[in-house]
Amino acid sequence: MPFLQNGQLKYFVFDYLRKAGILHGIFTRLGGCSPKPWHTLNVATSVGDTRENVIENRRRIMDVFGRNYDSVLDTWQIHSNKVICSEKPRPLEKPHIKGDCVVTSNPDVSLMMVFADCVPILLYDPNKKVIGIAHAGWQGTVKKVAGEAIVAMHSNYGCSPSNIFAGIGPSVGPDHYIVSSSIINKVITAFPLQYQRFVNNQKGNYTFDLWEANKFVLQAAGVQNIEVSGICTACNIKHWYSHRAENGKTGRFAAVISLPM
């Protein structure tokens, strides 16, 4: 997963998508205008930052790809498995639709979702020219939002799961993601035969491997080509927002993907 830079903005890209010419990036927190504790490239108003700062930061990100700010399709993320398929951007004057995955086949639409430990999953079918982003925290993971994304790409666009590429981006790593026993019970319910692959007991503390769990969900849905960044947001708050490592007082970074014109 190479690191790229455009001016002060630094972002990571997946090898497969970069070689395929797909415009995309998972942006670090660097290069924006937001003050502490959201410093500096925060893209969410829900954390307390001003709307003006968020708009400017989003404009800077879209400028990297030569796209307009109003080309974005995003959602009000609610830790669900709801997938939004649309061939139009979200009108700026209208409220967000609730959901945790966005999919399109329109090159005029730029998909964006926001993160601060949850897993960004970028999707691309080179045959049908369809892209998507899924947002998977522990809730989205046990609800198998990544699998629902593949189902939606198949049912709405005729994508074959075996043709779809999936990139699992920077998010909280298994060593830092300590969860309660009640969450572990939900993991066991969702993955009764596989949970031991995702759950570890470290001296009485349970950890949940979101990377491995989402990789399994994608594979179970028929996806074969999967790239895992292996980058932990909680390990490096200089570059990434981390809700856990910063005790909830932080911003949200952007994952963006767009088809070439």
C-alpha positions in Angstrom: 0.0 0.0 0.0 2.1 2.9 -1.3 2.1 6.3 0.3 1.5 9.3 -1.9 1.6 13.1 -1.4 -0.1 16.0 -3.1 1.1 19.3 -1.6 0.6 18.9 2.2 -1.9 16.1 1.8 -0.7 12.6 2.4 -2.7 9.5 1.5 -2.4 5.8 0.9 -3.4 3.9 -2.1 -3.9 0.2 -2.9 -1.5 -1.3 -5.5 -4.2 -2.9 -7.5 -6.4 0.2 -7.8 -3.4 2.4 -8.5 -2.3 0.2 -11.4 -5.9 0.0 -12.7 -6.1 3.8 -12.9 -8.8 4.1 -10.3 -8.8 7.5 -8.5 -8.7 6.8 -4.8 -7.0 7.5 -1.5 -7.3 7.0 2.2 -6.2 10.3 3.6 -4.1 10.9 6.7 -5.0 13.8 9.0 -2.3 16.0 7.5 -2.7 19.0 5.3 -6.0 20.5 6.4 -7.2 23.6 8.2 -9.0 22.3 11.3 -7.6 23.3 14.8 -7.0 20.9 17.7 -8.3 18.4 18.6 -9.4 17.8 15.0 -6.1 18.8 13.5 -6.0 19.1 10.6 -7.7 17.3 7.7 -11.0 16.5 9.5 -13.9 15.7 7.1 -16.8 15.3 9.6 -19.0 18.0 11.3 -20.3 15.4 13.8 -17.2 15.7 16.0 -17.6 19.4 16.8 -15.5 21.0 14.0 -17.0 23.9 12.0 -18.9 23.3 8.7 -16.6 25.8 7.1 -13.4 23.8 8.0 -14.9 20.5 6.9 -16.0 22.0 3.5 -12.5 23.4 3.0 -10.9 20.1 3.9 -13.1 18.1 1.6 -12.4 20.6 -1.2 -8.7 20.0 -0.7 -9.2 16.3 -1.0 -11.3 16.5 -4.1 -8.8 18.9 -5.7 -6.2 16.0 -5.5 -8.4 14.1 -8.0 -9.5 17.1 -10.1 -13.1 16.6 -8.9 -15.6 19.1 -7.6 -16.8 19.2 -4.0 -20.4 18.6 -5.1 -19.5 15.3 -6.9 -19.5 13.5 -3.6 -21.9 10.7 -2.6 -21.7 10.1 1.2 -24.0 8.9 4.0 -24.9 9.4 7.6 -22.9 6.4 8.9 -24.9 4.4 11.5 -22.9 1.2 12.0 -25.4 -0.8 9.9 -25.2 -3.1 6.9 -27.3 -0.9 4.7 -25.9 -0.3 1.2 -26.8 2.8 -0.9 -26.5 2.4 -4.6 -26.7 5.7 -6.6 -25.8 7.1 -9.9 -26.0 10.7 -8.5 -24.0 12.6 -5.9 -25.8 13.7 -2.7 -27.2 17.2 -3.3 -25.4 19.5 -0.8 -28.7 21.1 0.4 -30.2 17.7 1.3 -29.6 15.6 4.4 -27.6 12.5 4.3 -29.2 9.1 3.7 -28.4 6.7 6.5 -26.2 3.8 5.5 -22.7 2.3 5.7 -21.8 1.4 2.2 -22.0 3.4 -1.1 -21.8 2.0 -4.6 -21.9 3.6 -8.0 -21.0 3.0 -11.7 -21.0 6.7 -12.6 -17.6 8.3 -13.2 -19.1 11.7 -12.3 -19.8 10.5 -8.7 -17.0 10.4 -6.1 -17.6 8.1 -3.2 -16.5 9.2 0.3 -16.9 7.8 3.8 -15.3 8.9 7.1 -13.3 6.9 9.6 -11.3 7.0 12.9 -10.6 3.3 13.7 -13.4 1.5 11.8 -12.4 -0.4 8.7 -12.6 1.3 5.3 -13.2 -1.3 2.6 -12.7 -0.1 -1.0 -14.3 -2.2 -3.8 -13.9 -2.3 -7.5 -15.2 -4.5 -10.3 -13.0 -4.0 -13.4 -15.4 -5.8 -15.7 -18.6 -3.9 -14.8 -16.7 -0.7 -13.8 -18.4 -0.5 -10.5 -16.9 1.0 -7.3 -17.9 1.0 -3.6 -16.8 1.9 -0.1 -18.0 0.1 3.1 -17.6 1.2 6.7 -17.1 -1.6 9.1 -16.6 -1.2 12.9 -17.3 -4.1 15.1 -21.1 -3.7 14.5 -20.7 -3.5 10.7 -18.4 -6.4 10.8 -20.7 -8.7 12.7 -23.6 -7.5 10.5 -21.3 -8.4 7.6 -21.7 -5.1 5.7 -18.9 -6.1 3.4 -20.9 -9.1 2.3 -24.0 -7.0 1.8 -21.9 -4.7 -0.4 -21.0 -7.6 -2.7 -24.6 -8.8 -2.8 -25.7 -5.3 -3.8 -23.0 -5.0 -6.5 -24.2 -8.4 -7.9 -27.9 -7.7 -7.8 -27.8 -4.1 -9.0 -24.9 -4.1 -11.4 -24.4 -7.8 -12.4 -21.0 -7.9 -10.8 -19.4 -11.4 -10.3 -17.9 -11.6 -6.8 -14.8 -13.4 -8.2 -14.1 -10.3 -10.3 -14.3 -7.8 -7.4 -11.2 -6.4 -5.8 -11.4 -5.4 -2.1 -8.9 -3.3 -0.2 -9.0 -3.3 3.6 -7.6 0.1 4.7 -6.0 1.7 7.8 -8.0 1.0 11.0 -7.5 -0.1 14.5 -5.3 -3.2 14.6 -6.0 -6.4 16.5 -3.4 -5.7 19.2 -5.1 -2.4 20.1 -8.8 -3.4 19.7 -9.8 -4.6 23.2 -13.6 -5.2 23.4 -16.1 -6.3 26.1 -17.3 -9.9 26.6 -20.8 -8.7 25.3 -19.2 -7.8 22.0 -17.3 -11.1 21.9 -20.6 -12.9 22.3 -22.0 -11.0 19.3 -18.9 -12.0 17.3 -19.4 -15.7 18.3 -23.0 -15.5 17.2 -22.1 -14.0 13.8 -19.1 -16.3 13.3 -19.9 -19.5 15.2 -17.3 -21.7 13.4 -14.7 -19.0 12.7 -14.6 -16.7 15.7 -11.4 -18.2 17.2 -9.6 -16.8 14.1 -10.6 -13.3 15.1 -10.7 -13.3 18.9 -7.8 -13.5 21.3 -7.7 -13.5 25.1 -4.7 -11.5 26.3 -4.5 -11.8 30.1 -8.2 -11.5 30.5 -8.7 -8.8 27.8 -10.4 -9.9 24.6 -9.2 -8.4 21.3 -11.1 -8.6 18.0 -9.2 -8.7 14.7 -11.4 -6.6 12.4 -9.0 -7.1 9.5 -9.2 -10.9 9.5 -12.9 -10.9 10.2 -13.7 -8.6 7.3 -11.4 -10.6 5.0 -13.3 -13.7 5.9 -16.7 -12.0 5.2 -15.4 -10.9 1.8 -14.1 -14.4 1.0 -17.3 -16.0 2.1 -19.1 -13.6 -0.3 -16.9 -14.9 -3.2 -14.2 -12.2 -3.3 -10.7 -13.6 -4.1 -8.6 -10.5 -4.7 -8.1 -8.9 -1.3 -5.4 -6.4 -0.2 -4.9 -5.7 3.5 -3.1 -2.5 4.4 -2.0 -3.8 7.8 -1.9 -0.2 9.1 -3.1 0.4 12.6 -4.7 3.8 13.3 -4.2 3.6 17.0 -0.5 3.0 16.6 0.1 6.3 14.8 -2.1 9.2 15.8 0.4 11.6 14.1 -1.0 10.4 10.8 -4.4 9.0 11.6 -7.4 9.9 13.7 -8.1 7.2 16.3 -11.2 7.4 18.4 -9.7 4.9 20.9 -6.2 6.2 21.2 -7.5 9.8 21.5 -10.3 9.1 23.9 -13.0 10.2 21.4 -11.6 13.7 21.1 -10.5 13.6 17.5 -11.6 14.0 13.9 -12.4 11.7 11.0 -10.3 10.9 8.0 -11.6 10.3 4.5 -11.6 7.3 2.2 -12.4 8.3 -1.4 -12.8 6.4 -4.7 -13.9 7.5 -8.1 -13.9 6.0 -11.6 -11.8 7.8 -14.2 -13.7 9.9 -16.7 
